[in-house]
């Protein structure tokens, strides 16, 4: 998992460095053309964000796989009546929020499936 994360961070840092290079060299190196500036800004922002999002998803999946052998085991550990009552009175979004409050590292897709299949 560290390979893609490091690569995305490296692209983001390199893009940022290329953007600030003219200011660091007292403008001896000119600014890149405006379309390239836009691409570099996007890379400097999006690549590290994507790296951290992927790392979080990997952490959630590994936590779920380590704590529950199957979806049925997760379903057995949840209070069905309370979640069903919340889903029927306040809606599925509140029930999903309650599942995520009880299990903060549970992947969103699994929590949504749990609420949907109550």
Helices and strands as residue ranges (DSSP letters): H 2-24, H 34-67, H 71-77, H 80-90, H 92-102, H 108-116
